[in-house]
Amino acid sequence: MTNPQHHEIVVIGAGIAGATIANELLRRDQSVCIVDAASSPASACSSHAYAIAHPHIGRGSPRLLRLTRIAFLLAEARWGKQWHQHGIFQPTKKDKVFDREELVNHLRTLELDESIAIPLDAREAKAICGIEQSGVWLPRGASLSLFQATNDLLQNHERLTCLWNTHISRLASHAEGWLLFDDAGHPIISAGKVIIAAAMEAKSLMMSIDIRLPLKPVRGQLSIFSIAKNDPWVEHIPRVGISGDGYCLPAEQLADGSHRWIVGSSFDEGEDDLRARDSSDSFNREQAQGLIDYTQGNVTSLKVDHSFVGVRCVAGDRLPIIGALTQRPGIFLATALGSRGVLWSALAAKLITAQVLADDFTLLARLGFAADLLAALAPARFFAGALAAPSAFGALASNSKPILPSDPKAK
């Protein structure tokens, strides 16, 4: 058997996260080997062409709110030519009364100025967004094709090696760092540092080095609807993106006068079935009515042209897992990106590159990336309740009671 080829930095996973991290390392004059079981980039959830990007402005975890602001600014700066800025409107929750002063104060606490987030009453929203509901207008909100962005990041480069059709089944430590094994049990790559930028595959790879992470799949289906040119829906469909219980992109008028409208997405926790379901399209029709507050609309007018199904990966606390695995020196993780791959990939590229290169965090510090936010993303947050199971490495990492979202309308 030949000796495994050696690369100082190996990235496992050629989706949007792995591609962005690899590209950032290339920008820093590093040589990178990216490995994927598929024959080309963006073969799984990153084949998605309809991702949206905006900072989270809800009443969730303060750390999540702060992190999405930082990640949004990094994503906006990174994806210039793929960034389709059409603005995104977030309606007021149906059980809430619009209070402009309260909203302004909330946005200030999130350090979101009027260039990013503007409260609108229903009249203002109708004039700006075409939606007669109160809420917050995010004029810099955008959408982009993850597939195109991923492929653009992995263009030929003299310091980039791509190994396609190469499935890594397990890892093992050795004198020079880490060995990566194929399905036949052969060590095919040795690496000084390994960045695992995969979704659910990260769970089995971590188990191979006795690390247990609380990852769970979440199936999501987008519906691409066609609306006839004279249908009553045409008077109600939006010219901006909307993010609420579900999300939609701006409706696009086609040459024949009909409209194409992308609405999503279902949230099927614990499922990884990639087949399209009529029930998910029906669910998205209901979400479409709610997003534009058009409950009297005839949902049968929303004809399904196509559906996209992807399986997202989430952690127990809904935050991504990004950073160095301090219990296994030389291993770095970028997983559990959920439905915010656009944002978290941009943040992961900066954070992991800084850690891989033992860099300073000046840029992230300027953006407000404090130590508590670093800890909120770090894999080590799941080690506090580690099970004391004997192994070659010591205790297993676990989160014995992971909390996962249960709301079926979560994105």
Secondary structure, DSSP 8 states (H G I E B T S, - for coil): ----EEEEEEEE--SHHHHHHHHHHHHTT--EEEE-SSSSS--SGGG-S-EEE----SSS-HHHHHHHHHHHHHHHHH-TTT-EE--EEEE--TTS---HHHHHHHHHHTT--TTT-EEE-HHHHHHHHS--S-EEEETT-EEE-HHHHHHHHT---TTEEEE-S----EEEEETTEEEEE-TTS-EEEEEEEEEE--STHHHHHHHTTT----EEEEEEEEEEEEE-TTSGGGGTS-SSEEESSSEE---EE-TTS-EEEEEE---EET----S--HHHHHHHHHHHHHHTT-TTS-GGGSEEEEEEEEEEEEETTSS-EEEE-TTSTTEEEEE--TT-HHHHHHHHHHHHHHHHTT---HHHHHTT--HHHHHHHSGGGG-TT-B----TTSSB---SS------TT--
